[in-house]
Amino acid sequence: MKIVAVTACPTGIAHTYMAAEALNIAASEMKYDMKVETRGSVGAENALTDKDIQNADAVIIAADTNVPMERFQGKNLLKYLLKKQFLMHKDSLKKLCQQTLIVLLTYPIK
């Protein structure tokens, strides 16, 4: 399974990268390929290519800021607000990431 994600928060300092790390850990533990684009204070890093998106089975957007969505049109996608998730304990965040992956891959959202 190939999954791509975008993480972003208004300040782009901590939560953006914490979410990326949690998604990568959850995907690794579940044996999924994951690539995460971070949109932090320095701009987009590890940017998703058209090929990355085309080959992805699912897309996760974890962001409190505007993420251009046109490039994900027609993809199995789940979006949630990042800030709310970080009110949880780190283990709860990892569990949420795992559940997100399961939902996306079990119940396609088109």
N, C-alpha and C positions, 0 to 999 in steps of 0.2 A: 504494500500500500504506500502510495506517495501522497504526502500532505504538505501544503504550503500554508503559511500564516503571516499575518502582519500584526505587529504590536506597536502601539503608540499611546503616549499620554501627553497632556498639555506641556509639561516641563521637559519631558524627554530625557530625564536623568536616571531615575531608578526603576520605576514600575515598568517602563518599556522593556528594559533588559531583564528584570526579574520574571516577567511574563514569558519572554522568549526562552529563558533558561528552564522554566517550569514546563513549557510545551515540549522542548527538546528532551527533557528527562522523561516525561510521560510517553512520548512517542518511542524513545529508545527502549524503555521497559516493555512496551507493547510490540516491539519489533517492527515499527513503521518507519519509513524514510520521512524525514521532516526537514524543511527549509523554512527559516523564519526571517522575514524582512523586518528590521527594526527601524522605526521612524522616531529618532531621538533628537536631542538638541543640535546634533551635528548633521542632521538630514537623514536620508535613507541610507542604511548600511545593509549589506548582504541582500541587495535588491533582487527581487524575483524577476526572472526573465520571462518573456512570452512562452518559451519552451517549458520552463518550470511550471507555469500555470496550466499550460495545455496538457502536460503529462500528469498533473495532480488529480487524485481521486476525490480530494476534499480541500476546502479552504476554510481557515479560521481567521476571523478578524477580532482581535482583542484590543479595542481602542476607545479612548475618550475624546479623540480628535477626529477630524474629517480624514477619511482614507478614500482615495479615488476608487470607486467600485466598478467602473466600466470594464476594466480588464478582467474581472471575474464573472462576467455575464455568462449564464448557462452552466456555471459550476455549482457543485454541491457545497453550500456555504452556510456557516453559522457565525453570527456576530454577537458579541457581548461587550458590555462596558467593563473596562479594565479596573477602574477605581473601586467599584463595588467588590470585585473579587479579592482585592488586597486587604480588605477588612478581615479576611479569614487568616487562619494559621497557614503556614507554608505547606504542611501536609494536606490541608484541605484544598489548597490551590492545586497541588499536584493531582489530587483525586478529581477535582473539577476538570482539569485538562484531560485526564483519562476518560472521564464520562463524556466529555465533548467529542473526543475521537470516536468513542463507541456509538454515540448518537448519530454522528455524521455518516459513519460507515454502515450502520444498521438501518437507519431510516433516512434515505436520501432526501434532501430538501432542494427542490428545483424551482 
